[in-house]
Amino acid sequence: MTGKTLGYLITYTRAFFGGIVVGMLLSPKTGKENRVAFKKGAHHVKEFSSHRADDVARTFKKNIPDLYEATTNFSLNMDDMNTLQK
């Protein structure tokens, strides 16, 4: 990742969280209502990301071969190693 891209990412992240803070401060709801809504939203995001991560892991395991299974019949001896070094 280049320095310029990292700078953009940091700027966007700060702007995002700054927007959340300003939105909560200027919200017509009380602080308690905002905290409850924020907690519910955070819980929803946590559950969604957990399920999504599980889906990605299952898909990865399904589509990428297991290295142990893929190399069970792979034999490499010292003659092969000497040939590779040349």
C-alpha positions as CSV (number, residue, x, y, z in Angstrom):
1,M,0.0,0.0,0.0
2,T,1.5,3.3,-1.0
3,G,1.9,6.2,1.3
4,K,-0.7,8.2,-0.6
5,T,-3.3,5.5,-0.4
6,L,-2.7,5.0,3.3
7,G,-3.1,8.8,3.8
8,Y,-6.5,8.6,2.0
9,L,-7.6,5.7,4.1
10,I,-6.7,7.5,7.3
11,T,-8.5,10.7,6.1
12,Y,-11.6,8.8,5.2
13,T,-11.6,6.9,8.5
14,R,-11.3,10.1,10.5
15,A,-14.0,11.7,8.5
16,F,-16.3,8.7,9.0
17,F,-15.9,8.7,12.8
18,G,-16.0,12.5,12.9
19,G,-19.3,12.3,11.1
20,I,-20.6,9.8,13.7
21,V,-19.6,12.0,16.6
22,V,-21.1,15.2,15.0
23,G,-24.3,13.3,14.2
24,M,-24.6,12.0,17.7
25,L,-24.0,15.5,19.2
26,L,-26.5,17.2,16.9
27,S,-29.1,14.5,17.2
28,P,-32.5,15.4,18.5
29,K,-32.5,12.2,20.6
30,T,-31.2,12.1,24.2
31,G,-27.8,10.7,24.9
32,K,-29.4,7.5,26.4
33,E,-31.4,6.9,23.3
34,N,-28.4,7.4,21.1
35,R,-26.3,5.0,23.1
36,V,-29.0,2.3,22.9
37,A,-29.3,2.8,19.2
38,F,-25.6,2.8,18.7
39,K,-25.3,-0.4,20.8
40,K,-28.0,-2.1,18.8
41,G,-26.3,-1.1,15.5
42,A,-22.9,-2.2,16.8
43,H,-24.3,-5.6,17.8
44,H,-25.9,-6.0,14.4
45,V,-22.6,-5.1,12.6
46,K,-20.8,-7.6,14.8
47,E,-23.3,-10.4,14.1
48,F,-23.3,-9.7,10.4
49,S,-19.5,-9.6,10.1
50,S,-19.2,-12.8,12.2
51,H,-21.5,-14.6,9.8
52,R,-19.9,-13.1,6.8
53,A,-16.4,-14.2,8.0
54,D,-17.7,-17.7,8.6
55,D,-19.1,-17.8,5.0
56,V,-15.8,-16.6,3.6
57,A,-13.9,-19.2,5.6
58,R,-16.2,-22.0,4.4
59,T,-15.9,-20.8,0.8
60,F,-12.1,-20.6,1.1
61,K,-11.8,-24.1,2.5
62,K,-14.1,-25.4,-0.2
63,N,-12.3,-23.8,-3.1
64,I,-8.7,-23.9,-2.0
65,P,-7.1,-27.4,-1.8
66,D,-5.7,-28.6,1.4
67,L,-1.9,-28.5,1.1
68,Y,-1.4,-31.7,3.1
69,E,-3.8,-33.6,0.8
70,A,-2.3,-32.0,-2.3
71,T,1.3,-33.1,-1.3
72,T,0.7,-36.6,0.0
73,N,2.1,-38.2,-3.1
74,F,4.9,-35.6,-3.5
75,S,8.3,-37.1,-2.9
76,L,11.5,-35.1,-2.9
77,N,14.9,-36.7,-2.3
78,M,18.4,-35.3,-2.2
79,D,19.1,-36.0,-5.9
80,D,16.1,-33.8,-6.7
81,M,17.4,-31.1,-4.4
82,N,20.8,-31.1,-6.1
83,T,19.1,-30.9,-9.5
84,L,17.1,-27.8,-8.3
85,Q,20.2,-26.1,-7.1
86,K,21.9,-26.2,-10.4
